[in-house]
Amino acid sequence: MLTFDTLYAWVKDMPILDWHNHLDMRMLAEDKPLGSLYEVWVKSDPYKHRAMRICGEPERLITGDAPEDEKWAVWMRTLPKLVGNPIFAWAEQELTFLRGTGNGERGTGSSGWWRDLENVSLADWTPSKMLAKFGVEYMSPCVGAGELGSLEVWKSGSSDGTASKPLNLQPSIVPSLRMNAGDVVPEETLEKFHAAGCRIVDISVDDVAQLLTLNAQLSTVAAFAAAHGWTMLLHLGALRETSARLRAAAGAAGGFAGMRAPVDPAAVSAFLNALEKAGSLPRTVLMSLNPEAHAQLAVLAGSFNGEGLPGKVQLGPAWWWCDHEEGIRDVLEKNAAYGVLSTFIGMTTDSRSLLSFVRHDYFRRILCKWVAEKVSAGVFPSDEALLRPMLENVCYRNAERMIK
């Protein structure tokens, strides 16, 4: 009978295709040695900031003007309290990676892996070295339509746009276009993104009713995406206006957003249907912040398909607050029950941290454990000829087809 170890061995070393994240294009282009462990691991991570707030730490020691050593001390006293939160599992994998005792695998560190971090050095790490060690083959950081300067920086390799040295494009790093519902993006800008290698447009639609009221603006971008082979990501249902105090202190991406009520599938359907009728429905990934919408979106996705495009419209990965074992399992169950699991595009980090690439291994382990449990229960056949292609598709090949 096929076991977890066998299934995981099939996919654990497959390259990583991270088709949506929030990494800084300037940082990647300049490729300078990384800073302190605090700067790389904690400073820009809103998940960790949120955890420290929940533990009662003052904002001054999280995103405020406190010295770095004081902020680091707050994080170190918070981390051991996070058992049960995915941050704790991710942190173990991240430190295992940095210590060189594994490629981010869980369970390879000591029982007190969170202690004695003074021996963790970033002196020899640059972004390119870290991406190579993770096995990243392709990544697509999102860039706003008004941030065309980032594209120029990426071409030149320096923050002032003057460097002449060619960039090392291993792995392949290209921008994706980041939009909010209501943004108007001229076709000239779309063409510039396409010329820079962009193949993904990420549209944040917090209130799904906006899909109908802003259909004209969004349909223009969708039509361009369909004509040029792009994929459209619809991020649905974030409640960003929660604590005005935290928004003022930490900025719009400070880790304090909530979930809206489950999305209205009728509004999503009307939007997709209008695009399909106009012949301008691109490949589309539906990502809901509220897990209660997973079944609705997985079912709805099956109503919109395209010849020669397996999984043209589909429920996407467990996103944001859903990006943990329970959420990942739920997305797997819903894609399997209401769609076709072998067309699922798997995992992307959606992160601001270079170390977050460990989450691909986190996902692959959960996926293989879930499939092994299905095999053990007799739900899935213990058949390599059936299961190996499915796992390879979910972990790599479906995303490869999406970005090419």
N, C-alpha and C positions, 0 to 999 in steps of 0.2 A: 504493500500500500504506500502511495506517495505521502511523504511527510513534509513538515515545514522545512527541514534542512534541505531536502531535495529541491523543493520549489524555490526556496530562497537562493540556492546556488545557481539556478538558471538565470536570475535577474540581478543579483546583487552588484555585479560588476558592469552592468550595461551603462553606457554613457548617460549623462544627465542633460536633458533638454528642458531648460527653465524658461518657459515662454511668457512669463509675466512676473516682474518684480519691480522694486522701487530703488534699486541701487543707483548711485550717483555716477552719471556718465563721465563727469570730469575726473572723479577719483579713479575710475577704470582706465581712462585714457592716459592719465599721468603715470599710473602704475608705480607709485612711490612706495617705499617701505611703510608698513602699517604702524600706527601709533601704539599707545598703551593698550593693555587688555581692556581697561575700562572704556576707552574710546571706541574700540572695535566691537566689544561685546555688549556694552550696556548703554552707552550714551545716546544712541539713536534708536533704541528698541522700545517702542511704546508698550509692548506686552510686559516687559520687565518694569517699566515705569508704573503701569497699572497695578501690578502685583505689589510694588512697594507702597503705593497709596493705600491699597486694601489693608496692608499690614500696619497702617497708621503712621507712616513716615511723612514728615513735612515736605511740602513741594520744594522748598529751598534746597533740600538735600537730594532732590530727584532731578528736576530740570531748572532749578534756580541758580543763584550765584555762589553757592558753596564751593569750596576748593574740591578738586578732583578726588583727593584722598578721603575726604569726608563722604562724598557720594559713593565711592567704592566701598567704604565701610558699611554704609546703609545696605547696599546690594548684598554684601557678604553675610549680613545678619538676616536678610530676607530669604535668600536662596534655600537654606535648610528647612524653611517653613512651607515650602511649595510642593511637598510630596503630594501627589494626586493631580497636580496641575501639569499640563503638557510642557510648560516652561522647564520643569524639573527634568523631565526626560530629554528634552532638547539640549539642555545645558550639559547633561552627562555626555551626550554624543559630541557636542561642540568641544568640550574639554578633552575628551578622548582623542579627538582629531588633532587638536593643538599640541597635545603632549606627544603625539607621534606613536601612540600605542594602538592605533587602528585608523580606519578611514571613516570614523564617525560611528562605528557600530556600538550598540548598547551592550552593556554587560562585560566590557573588556577592561574597565577601570577598577580601582579598588573600591571597597565599600565606603570609604570616606573620600570619594573622588572630588568633592567640593572644597576640600581643605588644602592647605599648602600651595596656594596658587602663585606664590612668588617664583616657583620654578617653571612657570609657563611663560615662555618668551615669544615675542613677535618680531624679534630683531631680524630674522632671516625671511620674513614673509612679505611678499608684495601681493597685490590682488591677482596678478597673472599666475604666480606660483600657487596661490591658494586654489584658484579655479582649476588649475592643472591637476593638483593633488586630489581634488574632489571628483575629477573626471567629467567636468562640465564641457560639453561639446558645443552647446548653443545656449545663448541667453538673450533675453529681450527686455532690458529696463524700459520703463515707461517714461515718456517725455511729453510734456504739455505742448499744445499747439503754439503757445506763446513763448516757448523756450527753444526756438530755432538755433539760438547760440550754442546750445548743447550739441547740436549736430555738427556745427563747425569745430567745436572743441574736439569732438571725437575724430573728425577727419585729420586734425593737426596734431593731436596728442599733447596739448598743453592748455592751461587755463587762459592764456592770453592769445591763443590761436596762432602763435608764431613759429612753433617748432616745425622742423622739416623732416624729422626722422619718421620713417614709415611705422605704422602700428603693427604689432604682432597680433594678428587676428585668429589666433588659436587660443581659446575657442572662438567661434564665430559670435560676435557681439553686435547686435543691431537694435535700434530703438523700436519701441512700439508707441503708438499715438495714444496719449491719455486725454480723455474728454470728460466733462461733466454735462449732464443733460442741460440743454439750452445753449451750449457753446456753438458758435458759428465758425466753422473752419473753411477758409477759402480753398478752392481746388488747387491753387498754386501751392498752398502749404501741404496739401495731401500729396502732390507730386514730389515735393522735396522730401517728404518722409519716405515715399516709395523709392526714390532714388538712393536714399540712405540705407535701404534694405528692409524697411518696415513692412511687416506682413500681418500685423495685428493692431486693431483699434480697440481700446479698452474704454467703455462708456459707463460711467457711474450714474445710475438712475436710482436715487434714494427712494423717491415716491413714485411708484410704478404708474400712477395716473399721468405722470409727465410723458410717458411714452405716447400718449394720445394727443396731449396738448402741444407737444414739441415735435410731432411727427415729421414736419417739413424739414427742420434742421437735421434731425437724425437720419432721415431717409436719404439725404444728399450724401452723407458720409457712408451710409450702408450701400448705396448704389456704387460708389467708388470702390468700396471694399469688394463687392461682388464682381465688379469688372476687372479688378486687378488681383484677384485670388487671395485677398486678405481674409482673416477670421475676425469676427466681431465678438468681443466679450461684453456681456451685459451683467454688471454687478448691481444686484437688486436688493433694496430693503435696508440700507444702513440708516440708523437714526443718529445723525451727527450732532444735532443741537440738543445736548443733554445739560451738562454743567457749564454754565456761562463762566463760572469762576475758573475752572480748569482750562477752558478754551482760551481765556485771556492770559493764563499763566504759561500754558504749554503749547499753544498753537492748535491749528485745526486737526492735526494728526497726532494728538497727544495721548491716544489710547483710552478714550473715555466714551466712544460711540456705543450705541445700543442697537438692539434689533427692533425693526418695525414689525407690525403684525404681518402674518404671511402674505405674500404677494397675491394680487388679484390675477389669476390665470387668464381671465377674459381680456384684461387690458394687454397682457403680454401677447396673447393670441391675436388680438386685433392688430397690433403693431407688426407682428411677423406676417400675418396674412396680407396686410397692405403692401409690405415689401415683396412678398411672393407674387401677388397679382401684378405688380409693376415689373417683375422680372429682375428684382434687385435684392434678393435675400442672399446674403453671404453665408458662409459657414458661421454658425453662431453657438456660443457657449453660454449657458444660463447659470449664473452663480448667485445663490440666495444667501443672505446673512442669517435668515431665520430657517432653521432645519425643518420646521413644520411645512415648508413649501417644497421640500425635496421631491415628495411623491407627485405633487401637482405638476411640477416642472418636468419631471422625468416622463410623465404620461403625455404632457403637452408636446414635448419635443418630438415624439413619434408621429405627430400630425404634419410635421414639416420635414421633408427629406429631399434628396437630390440624386439623380442618376450618376453613378460613378463617384459619389461622395459619401462613404460610410459614416454614419453618425454626423451628418451635416449640421443638424441642430441637436444639442444634447445637454443634459444636466452635467455641469462641470464639477470640479473638485470641491471638497469640503473647504469652505472659504472663511477666513478670518476667525471668528469665535467658534466656528465648526471644525477648525483644523486640529483635531485631536482624535484619539482612537475611536471614541464613540461616534463622532461626526463622520470620520472616514468610513467606518463600518456602515453607517446609515446610508451614505452615498453609494457604496458598493451594493448594498441590498436593493436600493431603489433603482439603480441602473440595471441590475440583474433582473429584477422582478418586472419592471415596467418598460425596459428598453433592451438593448443588446450590449452586454457587458464588454464583449470583445472589441467594441468600437469606442470605448471610454478613453479619454485622453489623459487620464491619470493625475499627475501631481505637478504643481508649480508652487514656488515658495511664497509669492506675493509679499516679499520681505524687503526690509531696508538693511539687512545685515549680510555680509559675505559668509558668515558662519552658518547661515540658515540653510545652506545646501545640504546639511545633514538631514533635513526633513524629507529628502527624497528616499534616503535609507529608512527613515522612520515609517514613511508610507509603504515602501516595499515590504518591510517586515510585517506590517499590519495586514496588507493584502495577502501575503503568503500564509500568514497564520489563519486568516479568514477562510481562504481556499482549502487549507489543510483540514480545518474543522469541518468544512462541507464534505470533503472526501471521507473523513473518518465517520461522519454520520450517514454516509451513503447517498447524500444529496447530489454530489458531483462524482462522476466516474473517476477512478484511479487510473487515468489514461494520459500518458505523456503526450501522445499525438494530438489530444484535444486541449489539454491544459497549458502546455508549454507555449504554444503560439498565442493563446489568450493572454498569459502573463507578460510575455514579451511585447505584445501589442499595447497593453495598458501602461507598461513601464517605459516604453520607448517608441515603438513603431507608429502608433497612432499620432503622437505628437510630431514625429518626423514627417508624416504625410501632411499634417496641418500646416507646417511652416515652410514647405517646399512648393 
